[in-house]
Amino acid sequence: MIPDHSTQSEQDTIPEITLRIPGPWESPEELQDALAKSGTGYILPTPGPGSEMNLLHEPDGQRFRLSAVEPDDKIVELFAGSGRMSP
């Protein structure tokens, strides 16, 4: 039997990702440009007024809701301590 998902909203089916990763991007726009140049098929479309930010995999249409937060120095320290990033 195929489950009935007619009551499930689109919002329930899109995974949420909160990026807390230090990177070279100063803004969502810089991340948008880097993704477009990466050739991975992922893009960060500019959200419309009142819309949420989504990461889109163009080849298959899969989307992931994103949230952006201000830089957190504690996160940078954690990554530096793991040897994945120099302080």
N, C-alpha and C positions, 0 to 999 in steps of 0.2 A: 504494500500500500504506500502511495506517495503522500508525504505529510502535506497538510494544507497550511501554507504560509501567508494566506491572504490577509491575516490580521497583523502580521509582522510588518512594522514600518521600515522604510529604507534606513532610517537612523539606527535601527537595531541590527542591521546587517553590515554596517561599515565599521571595521575595527578602528579604535582610537589610538593614536600614537602621540605621546608627548615627548618631543625631542629635548633631552637634557644632556646633549653631547656638545662639548666645546668644539668649535670648528672655526674655520677662517672666514665665515660669513658674518658680516656686520648687520645684515637685515634679511627679512624673508625674500626681498627682491634679489639679493646677491645669491641666496640659495636657489632661487628660481632660475637665475642665469646659469649657475653651475650645473644644475640638473639638465637644463636644455642642452648644454654643451657636452654632457657626459656620454651621450649615445646609448644610455641604458634603457630608453623607452619610458622613463619616469619624468613627469613634468609636474610643476606646481602652478596650476592655473590661478590667475588672479581672481579672488572671490568677488562676487557681486555684492552690492550693498546688503547688509544683513545676513550674508552667507558665511558659512564656515570655510576654513582653509582645508583643502584636500590634496593629497598626493595621488596622482593619477598614473597608472601604468597604461600608456596608450595602446600597446599591442593587443591587450585583452580587456581593457576597460575597467580593470579592478581599481577601486578607489579606497583610500585610507584617510580618515579625518585626522587633521593635524592641529596641534596647539603649539604656539610659540610662547616662550617665556624669556624674561630678561636673563642675561648671563649670571651665573652663580659661581663665585670664586671657589666655593667648597667642592663643586663638581670638578673644576679644573684641577684642584689638589688631588682628588681621588684618582683621576686619570693619570696625573703626573706620577703618583705613587705606584701605579701599576706598570710603569715603563712604556705605556702606549703613547705618551705625549710628554715632551719636555716642558718644565715649568717656565 
